Amino acid sequence: MPPGKTLIILGLILVAAGLLLHFSGRIPFLGRLPGDIHIEKENFSFYFPLGSCLLFSLVLSLLFWLFKR
């Protein structure tokens, strides 16, 4: 793959990631999917967005597969 095309694809991915981070507070289901782990105790809070990570990975895999074709 030529370096120019690689840089364009990486730039688009960075823009998409930036938009996702900027609007993540406005997406109602992000961070509250089934499978997201949230544990709260008196002086302790643990949060791991497993369901959100799986969804994000699935979307990225689909995008990479489409760009590869």
C-alpha positions in Angstrom: 0.0 0.0 0.0 1.5 3.4 -0.9 2.4 5.7 2.0 0.0 8.4 0.9 -3.0 6.1 1.1 -1.9 4.7 4.4 -1.6 8.2 5.9 -5.1 9.1 4.6 -6.6 6.0 6.1 -4.8 6.6 9.5 -6.0 10.3 9.4 -9.6 9.2 8.8 -9.3 6.7 11.7 -7.9 9.5 14.0 -10.7 11.9 13.0 -13.3 9.2 13.7 -11.7 8.4 17.1 -11.7 12.1 17.9 -15.3 12.5 17.0 -16.2 9.5 19.1 -14.4 10.9 22.1 -16.0 14.3 21.6 -19.5 13.0 21.3 -19.2 10.0 23.6 -21.2 11.8 26.4 -24.1 12.3 24.0 -24.3 8.7 22.8 -26.8 7.3 25.3 -25.8 3.6 25.1 -22.0 4.0 25.0 -20.6 2.8 28.3 -23.8 1.2 29.5 -24.0 -1.8 27.3 -24.6 -5.3 28.6 -21.2 -6.7 29.5 -19.8 -3.4 30.8 -18.4 -4.1 34.3 -19.1 -1.5 37.0 -18.3 -2.2 40.6 -18.8 0.3 43.4 -17.8 -0.2 47.0 -17.5 2.4 49.8 -14.1 3.8 48.9 -13.6 2.0 45.6 -15.0 2.2 42.1 -14.0 0.0 39.1 -15.3 0.3 35.6 -14.3 -1.8 32.6 -16.4 -1.2 29.4 -16.1 -4.8 28.0 -19.3 -4.6 25.9 -18.3 -1.2 24.5 -14.8 -2.5 23.7 -16.2 -5.5 21.9 -18.6 -3.3 19.9 -15.8 -0.8 19.0 -13.5 -3.7 18.0 -16.3 -5.1 15.7 -16.9 -1.7 14.1 -13.1 -1.2 13.5 -12.7 -4.7 12.1 -15.5 -4.1 9.7 -14.0 -0.8 8.6 -10.6 -2.3 8.1 -12.1 -5.2 6.1 -14.0 -2.7 3.9 -10.9 -0.6 3.3 -8.8 -3.7 2.5 -11.2 -4.7 -0.4 
